[in-house]
Amino acid sequence: MKLKPGFVKEYKKKHDEIVNKWWVYMADTMDTNPDNSPVSIPLPEVFHID
């Protein structure tokens, strides 16, 4: 995805608003933190490039 020049702040504002609404909407179907963000677990490293 490529944003138009000057739209980084607007994109972040819209993105954060949608994500927070999604977390609240999905909270009854997934494990959540107190702020309704999804609980995440660490993933094992599959490969490594030096």
C-alpha positions in Angstrom: 0.0 0.0 0.0 1.2 3.5 -0.8 -0.2 6.5 0.9 -0.7 9.8 -0.9 1.8 12.5 0.2 0.6 14.3 3.4 -1.9 11.6 4.5 0.2 9.7 7.1 -1.6 11.3 10.1 -5.0 10.9 8.5 -4.3 7.2 7.7 -3.2 6.5 11.3 -6.2 8.2 12.7 -8.6 6.2 10.6 -6.7 3.0 11.0 -6.6 3.2 14.8 -10.3 4.1 15.0 -11.3 1.0 12.9 -8.9 -1.4 14.7 -10.3 -0.3 18.1 -13.9 -0.8 16.9 -12.9 -4.2 15.6 -11.3 -5.2 18.9 -14.5 -4.2 20.8 -16.7 -6.0 18.3 -14.7 -9.2 18.5 -14.0 -9.1 22.3 -16.7 -11.7 23.1 -15.1 -14.2 20.7 -11.4 -13.9 21.6 -9.2 -13.5 24.6 -8.5 -9.9 25.2 -6.4 -7.5 27.3 -8.1 -4.9 29.5 -8.1 -2.4 26.6 -9.9 -5.0 24.4 -6.7 -5.6 22.3 -6.2 -9.3 21.4 -4.0 -11.3 23.7 -1.0 -12.3 21.7 1.5 -15.2 22.3 5.1 -15.3 21.3 5.7 -17.4 18.2 8.7 -19.7 17.8 11.4 -18.6 15.4 11.0 -20.5 12.1 14.1 -19.3 10.3 16.8 -16.7 10.7 18.8 -14.7 8.1 22.1 -13.0 9.0 
